[in-house]
Amino acid sequence: MNQAALLPIWWEWTFAGPIRENRVLSVRPSQQADVQDQAQDWADVQAALDGDQQAYRRLVERYQQPIAELLWRFCRQTIIHEELVHDTFVEAYFSLRTYEQKAPLLHWLRRIATRVGYKYWKKREQNRQQHPFSIGSPGELEQVREPPDEAAAAAERLAGLLDQLAPRDRLVLTLLYWEGCSVAEAAGLTGWTEALVKVQAHRARKRLRKLLDEAEQ
Amino acid sequence: MKELELLESLGQQARQERVPRVQVALQVEHTLAVRQEEPQIVPLVMASVSLSAAAAAMFCVVSIWATLQSPWAGYLQSLSMLMH
């Protein structure tokens, strides 16, 4: 792919995402917080900004599990997974002033978590390129662990499959097929346009098909 | 479209997986406390840069003033007139 073709993608990820940061997204029924919760969140955000540590602690305790569920798609090693959740809330604290209550707090946190997870994949990809023969990379360790039940086995298999793709491809397929997001939700989480999500998903599926064909031969 | 079917079926099953419970509130609190105690590098750098710029400007002004006040001032003036 030439540089001219890469430019819009780079623009999307670097600048257009943060610009669209506060747009309103459609709410999934399972994540729909009621008005009272949102009011409580907003009160805690304001208190945290005024230096009330207990208020931020309440927010972390309220949302650590939904964020952990999303980040489990990004890393299946418990120690690193916990670190990613931790990093998400630390990053969120320092960006708290940018939260404008246009969308529920959980949506805003999920966007930050997606960014944290994607950064982790990119860093891991760089490490893999620099040390291709290192023993015990997270990807390898993920596949060694014994799956306890059917759902976990499917998750292990899916993670192993997606792990062979580049972070960008993995991100879009993880959000659409594992997290079960719609195109609009995936666009909201990544900061890409819906058209870009569709194009990226198409390309990622094509690359996955190629990998599956190669594995069959 | 085998990859699509595979993604959809695995994704659907994988969504049923139980995710380990996490407790990060204490760690987050600790990290935030440590980060807030650290000296803020950016304001320090900004302050030192502006102080340096102010000192350099002051030095230039004083040098020009000193040159104009020195016995060499007349010599410099006639030299510049000669050059024109």
Boltz contact constraints between the chains, C-beta under 6 A:
constraints:
  - contact:
      token1: [A, 57]
      token2: [B, 25]
      max_distance: 6.0
  - contact:
      token1: [A, 57]
      token2: [B, 29]
      max_distance: 6.0
  - contact:
      token1: [A, 60]
      token2: [B, 25]
      max_distance: 6.0
  - contact:
      token1: [A, 60]
      token2: [B, 28]
      max_distance: 6.0
  - contact:
      token1: [A, 61]
      token2: [B, 25]
      max_distance: 6.0
  - contact:
      token1: [A, 64]
      token2: [B, 22]
      max_distance: 6.0
  - contact:
      token1: [A, 64]
      token2: [B, 24]
      max_distance: 6.0
  - contact:
      token1: [A, 68]
      token2: [B, 19]
      max_distance: 6.0
  - contact:
      token1: [A, 68]
      token2: [B, 22]
      max_distance: 6.0
  - contact:
      token1: [A, 69]
      token2: [B, 19]
      max_distance: 6.0
  - contact:
      token1: [A, 72]
      token2: [B, 19]
      max_distance: 6.0
  - contact:
      token1: [A, 78]
      token2: [B, 20]
      max_distance: 6.0
  - contact:
      token1: [A, 82]
      token2: [B, 22]
      max_distance: 6.0
  - contact:
      token1: [A, 85]
      token2: [B, 22]
      max_distance: 6.0
  - contact:
      token1: [A, 85]
      token2: [B, 24]
      max_distance: 6.0
  - contact:
      token1: [A, 86]
      token2: [B, 24]
      max_distance: 6.0
  - contact:
      token1: [A, 86]
      token2: [B, 27]
      max_distance: 6.0
  - contact:
      token1: [A, 86]
      token2: [B, 28]
      max_distance: 6.0
  - contact:
      token1: [A, 89]
      token2: [B, 28]
      max_distance: 6.0
  - contact:
      token1: [A, 90]
      token2: [B, 28]
      max_distance: 6.0
  - contact:
      token1: [A, 90]
      token2: [B, 31]
      max_distance: 6.0
  - contact:
      token1: [A, 93]
      token2: [B, 32]
      max_distance: 6.0
  - contact:
      token1: [A, 151]
      token2: [B, 13]
      max_distance: 6.0
  - contact:
      token1: [A, 151]
      token2: [B, 16]
      max_distance: 6.0
  - contact:
      token1: [A, 151]
      token2: [B, 17]
      max_distance: 6.0
  - contact:
      token1: [A, 152]
      token2: [B, 17]
      max_distance: 6.0
  - contact:
      token1: [A, 154]
      token2: [B, 10]
      max_distance: 6.0
  - contact:
      token1: [A, 154]
      token2: [B, 13]
      max_distance: 6.0
  - contact:
      token1: [A, 154]
      token2: [B, 14]
      max_distance: 6.0
  - contact:
      token1: [A, 155]
      token2: [B, 14]
      max_distance: 6.0
  - contact:
      token1: [A, 155]
      token2: [B, 17]
      max_distance: 6.0
  - contact:
      token1: [A, 157]
      token2: [B, 10]
      max_distance: 6.0
  - contact:
      token1: [A, 158]
      token2: [B, 10]
      max_distance: 6.0
  - contact:
      token1: [A, 158]
      token2: [B, 14]
      max_distance: 6.0
  - contact:
      token1: [A, 177]
      token2: [B, 7]
      max_distance: 6.0
  - contact:
      token1: [A, 177]
      token2: [B, 11]
      max_distance: 6.0
  - contact:
      token1: [A, 178]
      token2: [B, 11]
      max_distance: 6.0
  - contact:
      token1: [A, 178]
      token2: [B, 14]
      max_distance: 6.0
  - contact:
      token1: [A, 180]
      token2: [B, 15]
      max_distance: 6.0
  - contact:
      token1: [A, 205]
      token2: [B, 3]
      max_distance: 6.0
  - contact:
      token1: [A, 208]
      token2: [B, 3]
      max_distance: 6.0
  - contact:
      token1: [A, 209]
      token2: [B, 3]
      max_distance: 6.0
  - contact:
      token1: [A, 212]
      token2: [B, 3]
      max_distance: 6.0
